Amino acid sequence: MAQTRSGSRASSGDAGVIGATARVRGRITGDGDLTVEGQVEGDITVRGDVVVGEGASVTSNVDAQSVTVSGTLDGDVNARGVVRIAAGAKVRGNMQGEQVSIEEGAEFSGRLDCEFELPSELTGSSGSRKRS
């Protein structure tokens, strides 16, 4: 197992890293995971997970299994799994995922498209549980 500088672990050959000093323009595709620590301009389509690290800047539409943003992302995200926007991240674009989490302190501007259940106190359901 190889370890990226962001601390996540991935199998050798199944993960790519765009380093902090790298600047990439163009479409990125792949079968594994991708960690961006530098700058990317262009669409990203991978079968694995995408991590936009702290200090990274991505101007792209992203299609991946899951997406975690700790840096800056300007573009739409389509994830088959979880989209996580970490505290301190800046995201502008539409987010679609099985689950979307936005931590306190993150900046988000866009539309969320995910399925969720509203608490019964917001839906007016008579079957709501009361706490004593």
C-alpha positions in Angstrom: 0.0 0.0 0.0 1.2 3.5 -0.9 0.4 6.5 1.2 -0.3 9.9 -0.3 0.8 13.1 1.4 -2.7 13.8 2.5 -2.6 10.7 4.6 -5.0 8.5 2.7 -3.9 5.0 1.7 -4.4 3.5 -1.7 -3.1 0.5 -3.6 0.0 1.0 -5.7 -0.9 1.6 -9.3 -4.6 2.3 -8.4 -4.0 5.9 -7.2 -2.7 9.1 -8.8 -1.5 12.2 -7.2 -1.2 15.7 -8.7 1.4 17.3 -6.5 1.3 20.7 -4.8 3.5 22.3 -7.4 1.8 20.8 -10.5 -0.6 22.6 -12.7 -2.7 20.4 -15.1 -4.9 21.6 -18.0 -7.1 19.1 -19.8 -9.3 16.1 -19.2 -8.3 13.5 -16.6 -9.7 10.0 -16.7 -8.8 6.8 -14.9 -9.9 3.7 -13.1 -8.4 4.4 -9.7 -8.4 7.1 -7.1 -7.0 10.6 -7.6 -5.7 13.1 -5.1 -5.2 16.7 -6.2 -2.8 18.8 -4.2 -2.0 21.3 -6.9 -4.1 22.9 -9.6 -6.4 21.3 -12.2 -8.4 22.9 -15.0 -10.5 20.4 -17.0 -13.0 17.6 -16.4 -12.1 14.8 -14.0 -13.7 11.3 -14.6 -12.5 8.4 -12.5 -14.0 5.2 -11.2 -12.4 5.6 -7.8 -12.4 8.4 -5.2 -11.3 12.0 -5.8 -9.7 14.1 -3.0 -9.1 17.8 -3.5 -6.6 18.5 -0.8 -6.2 21.5 1.4 -4.6 24.3 -0.7 -5.5 22.6 -4.0 -7.5 24.4 -6.7 -9.8 22.6 -9.1 -11.8 24.2 -11.9 -13.5 21.1 -13.2 -16.6 19.0 -13.4 -15.9 15.9 -11.3 -17.4 12.4 -11.8 -16.2 9.8 -9.3 -17.2 7.2 -6.8 -16.8 9.7 -3.9 -15.5 13.2 -3.7 -13.9 14.9 -0.7 -13.0 18.6 -0.9 -10.7 20.4 1.5 -9.4 23.0 -0.9 -11.2 25.0 -3.6 -13.5 23.4 -6.3 -15.4 25.3 -9.0 -17.5 22.9 -11.0 -20.3 20.3 -10.7 -19.8 17.0 -8.9 -21.5 13.8 -9.7 -20.7 11.1 -7.1 -22.1 7.6 -6.9 -21.3 7.6 -3.2 -20.5 10.3 -0.7 -19.6 14.0 -1.3 -17.9 15.6 1.7 -17.1 19.3 1.9 -14.6 19.8 4.7 -14.3 22.8 7.0 -12.4 25.5 5.2 -13.2 24.3 1.8 -14.7 26.6 -0.9 -17.1 25.0 -3.4 -19.1 26.5 -6.1 -21.2 24.2 -8.3 -24.0 21.6 -8.2 -23.4 18.5 -6.0 -25.1 15.2 -6.6 -24.3 12.1 -4.5 -25.8 9.3 -2.4 -24.9 11.4 0.6 -23.7 15.0 0.9 -22.0 16.4 4.0 -21.0 20.0 4.5 -18.9 20.7 7.6 -19.3 23.8 9.6 -16.9 26.4 8.3 -17.1 25.3 4.7 -18.3 27.7 2.0 -20.8 26.2 -0.5 -22.7 27.9 -3.3 -24.8 25.7 -5.6 -27.6 23.1 -5.7 -27.6 19.8 -3.8 -29.2 16.8 -5.4 -29.4 13.9 -2.9 -32.1 11.8 -1.2 -32.7 12.4 2.5 -35.4 12.1 5.1 -36.7 15.1 6.9 -37.2 14.9 10.6 -40.8 14.3 11.6 -41.0 17.7 13.4 -40.4 19.3 10.0 -42.9 17.1 8.0 -45.8 17.3 10.6 -46.1 13.5 10.7 -48.3 12.3 13.5 -45.9 9.4 14.1 -43.1 11.7 15.4 -41.2 10.6 18.5 -41.2 13.0 21.4 -38.4 13.4 23.9 -39.1 13.8 27.5 
